């Protein structure tokens, strides 16, 4: 198990790593994997779900100092409708009914631990909540990212100005 508080500032932080499904190296020493849950179970359809983060912290209340990670990876829950015990709910998590302040708090905390000059990469699915509604909820737009498709990769850059232009 990695040190709960990474000693090396070059370590990337995955705020809510889940099952690490988009990683080529699921145990990369360059990434500190965090999630709020730990799971190791066989699902009703026979698939195995393993979520084993380095640390267990609510992504709205991270224990790290401000601005210490040069790269933050942020793949929060993006479903607001799913059966409580469904595969989707277990694998990805489900947002609360009042999801906007929840996502805003998640994003703000990820942004807080991101270093000035750092990059935050966010993965988002637009199947249930549009990118436009996401941007309104978190109060900002990415610097760049793809604009089509259901799975969106969004890149935010913390350039040293206190806040990027916020969305009304």
N, C-alpha and C positions, 0 to 999 in steps of 0.2 A: 504494500500500500504506500502511495506517495504521501509525502508530508502534507498535513492539512493546510498549511500556509506555505505556498511555494516560495522557495528561497531565491529563485532565479527570475529576474524580471522579464527574461525573454520567453517565459512560459505563457502559452495561450490559455485562456479560460473558456471552457464550454460550460455555460451557465446552467443549462438544463439538457444534459447529454442523452437522456433516454437510453435506448439500446445501441447508440453510436452507429446507427445504420448507414450513414453516408461517409464514414471514415474508411479509407483504404487500410490504414493501420489503426485498429481499434484500441491499441495499447500504446500509442505514440507517447514517448517521454516529453514531447514538445507541448503536450496538451494536459491541462489539469481538468479532469472530468468531474462535474458537480451535478447533482440532481436532488430533488426533495424526497425521492423514494428509492427503495431498493427492492427489486423483484427477481425471483427465480422460480418460475412455475410453468407447468404445462397447461396450456389453454384447452378448452373443451374440444377444439377441432384438432388437437394433437400438436400444434405448433408450440415451441418453447419460447418463452419470453424471459430475457435476462437483462436486467438493468442493475449494473453494479458500478456506481460512481466512486471516485476517490474520496469525495466528501458528500455529506448529506446536509444541504442547507436550502432553505426556502429561497427562491431566486428573487424575492422582494426584500430580503434581509440578508445580504451576503456579509461575511465577517472580515473581508479584506479592506485594506486602506484604499482611499481614493486614488485613482489614476495609476495603478501599478501594473496593469496588463496591457501590452502593446496590441494584442489581438483578443477580441471577445467574440465567441460564437454563440448565437442566440437562436434557438429553435424551440420557441415556447409552444404550449398546447394551442391548437388553432381550430378545434372543434367546439361549437357551442350546442351541438345536438348529437348525442350518441347514447346508445343503451348503456346503462350503468355498468354492466358486466361484460359488455361487448369487447371483442378483440381490439377494435379501434380505440375505445375508451381506455383499456388497460395499457396499450402500447403508447398512445400519444397523450393521454390525459384529456380532460374536458374542461373548458373554461366555465367559470361561474355564470349565472344568468346575467349579472351585471358585469360583463367582461371588459368593458372599456377602462374603468379605473384599475382593474387587475393588471391588464396588459401595460398600461401607462406606468404603474409601479414597477413591474418587471423590467421594462425597457429603461426606466430612469436608474434603476439599480445597476443594470449592466453598463449603462453609460457612465455611472459614477466610478466604477472600478477600471474603466478604460483610460489608458494613458493619453495625454495630449500628444497628438501626432499618431494616434492609434486608429485601428480599423475595427469596426463592429460588423460582422457578417450575420445577416438574419435570414433564416429560411422561413417561408410562409406559404401556406396552402390557401388558395382563394375559393375552395369548394364551398365553404359556408359563410365566410366573411371576406369581403372584397379588400383589395389592397388599399383603395381609397378610404374605406372605413377604418382600416388599421392605422393609416397615416393620421387620420383625424383623432383617433383614440390616443396615440402616443405623442401627438403634437409636432411631428416633423416628418419630412420626406427623406429618403436616402439620397446620397450623392449620385449613385448609379445603380443599375440592376436591370434585370429583364422585365419587360412590360407585357409579355404574353404568356399564356400557359397557366396551368393550375398551381404548379409549384414555382414559387418566385424566390430568387436569390437577390437580396437587397444589401447594398454596401453603404455603410455610414462611415464618415471620416471625422474624427474629432480634431479640428484644425487649430484649436487654441482660443478661438473666439468663445465667449461664454456660452452662447447658444447659437445654433444654426437658425436660419429663418423658420419660424414656426408657422403652422397652418392655422388659419382662422376657423 
